[in-house]
């Protein structure tokens, strides 16, 4: 590690004093002199400097005079030392800097007019500032442009060899996809080994490039920076909720830029613990769906077999007539609603208000049901807080991180960057438990490759070995001797040897990682889709909380059990009460005082607390004929749930299916009425990210066609049904939420939670702890040897849900090739090759697919991205329902694989 | 009134003095060269520096000069120019203007766009006759601008020389010709002005 950061959470660097331009300045010993100068407010030019990584010192611009030295020194690579006397200005320094600019410019092509960086170029600014007008020995490099990469073009004629791209890739993102290579007499940036660039395509190299050497293929030549309107908003792909700038020209989105940029280069390295400001491939290159041709531009109403374009007024009249007709004839129990967690908080709030206060039904659910609610219920049960317990800063500064069942670099790339920083800068130990050799496992100090579906055994093993090795935190367990005794008793039936056989991890390894987790001063257990979307997710999260509790990590600052979410506003959906069990603010729906408060606020009597139905119960009630009308906003159950659920047959039973979506989805095609909704770029609102931060969503473009924001449609619908809503903007909804949930709008600074399990431990814990350690079978379907493979479906880096498959930029990077990923050893063993077709057979049926060898997949398992339904791999699954939380599990099954052709 | 003055007045009235006096001007002009000329049958000679309608120019080999850099749009004080640029599908890495509009009704004929153009693709011509019944035709699109440029090529060149935008020499044309250079493959020959 180089010069920065001089301070880390454990050791504080000594304070020194030095003189800068005659002023005495105090600084931390050993930091870059450039940072010290920058901290005084004095900005000296530097083209190769960025605060997120160590100074490189190639541009020769940050020159300062140090007393006692004849020549100017480069302040970025010089360490601040006590007693230095520094001068940062003067004609000699100006001349020296001008010379450096001339040096860069003499080999730089003067093609500014056609360069995408024109007007947003540091070299241009520097040439202007230093008055460079005449270049004596200008010589062009004449290097061919490298256009082999899928998303980025490298024009090395323009490169100034500042290495910011290489440094950010290697040092911040730990991907290390770029390098310098001497070619044609010049040092050029090329992808590793001079191959076509194949990386995670986060585009942070593009963001930090101070010239136009790296350009974006998707927006090449389409713009000049000054022509675009820049809207700062929140990305709506994953739960990270990254801030980004949508840059638009008229009605089209031209590009997406990040707060990470060469323009934003001054900062303290320790600040990156809260995020370095970059984006991932989805955020930066997956914007094309916003102004896609496939967007719905008109409401559609079914006449017979076809959906026909209908004006809004007629459509709303149809919806209102039919909905109120069903409501009148069959009562409120005949209406239900589903909403996606990609809607804003305001819309989620309005949705549940429409359902509960308007239609008087508690049959509603959101996509948080697919997994996040397992985590929410577990932490609420244990510590009484219904949101992830740790933020990014905690993750960065943790000494041990247990990442279990989360392919985090793919699902939540920017949270993964926090873990990478923990590894790189703060030297933390990372234990990764997963059934595939994920990217984070390759970076981790302790990667544990477990057999698919056996993550829960490993948690048992960790708890067991913590108790066995006496690594328990005496102070916390002593406060609840009864609970601890119950846990010990439950542990008695757990044997490490059995766990070792089930998981494929030796008992020593389990003991070792348990010791690392227990002994670290700050340890975080992070669980995600591999836990909360797999059978027994609720209990497995509770087991992780047990682990954190016995090791004294629960309630201790910087430690805890946390999660990441797939959709941006899953936390907001829970907080806004879009679940039959919760009212806004996560008040229990059956809590009389909360019912009274909200009933009073909405001036209604809330539906009976027993009448609620979650997602799968809604489907069951449609099947048994109770529910006759379903209002679906942005959800697509038909394309999500396996065929064994018979969603198609279920939805056909409805008398009225209203689908509100930006696109005509599979579910939409079955609907009686389809309402065109606006995407996040066309509306105002807020998202609540996985840290609990409430982040603004701002309108960047006008709504496409006649589409309208969801809140607008819902308000119109409510007024049509006679509820007299007066919201004219999301701000009005916010005002109402602010009154009901004081302090919810935290302006990106959530209240810190101090989780305490005391209430749970002294009350109810002892009774239920044993049940969760009862050794359940590892797979939902028993393995009798006829189906030797475990098929897993999950997210890939380049996609998020089904929506990203509408973004041409992401489809260009990762199209659906219809291939099952398998370990090369399995591919060889079955006599397959890349051209083969295989048949996968589970108990639910069989599908044919191609094969792709992927060394990161464990032998005996295979993987298919959940974003695609061609072939319909999801239909091989059965749905397991969590008894406590109602979460459907359908992401893994046992299959038989046979070769069918070539 | 005196007797003399009265007599003079009567005499002048009898001899129609006012009429003769006025006719003097008329007769004088009968032998004078006319100041007006018979537009549109006669045309005025216009100086080379005249700022008339804008036209887009091509190189000698018929290629578009314009590289779609949008600098004219940025320079335009009346915001009458709109350039939409993209990569040329036939010549990779070459930027070009897929659409180009000048709203000539808004144009103030300042010539800034011509000064801003790095490749001298825009020039002003001596054309000023484009009155029309349909105002929409005054939104000049790319096709119309190239037509203007073609028809008034000589005037456009003279405008550029007169305003010192382009030198009437081979060396200068060479530089403009090869700017900006995109490099596709290493075997591509270097432009003359660089070798």
Interface residues (C-beta under 8 A of the other chain):
Chain A: X109 X110 X111 X113 X114 X118 X140 X142 X143 X144 X145 X147 X157 X184 X220 X221 X222 X224 X226 X227
Chain B: X67 X68 X69 X70 X71 X73 X74 X85 X86 X87 X92 X93 X95 X118 X119 X179 X180 X181 X182 X183 X184 X185 X186 X188 X190 X194
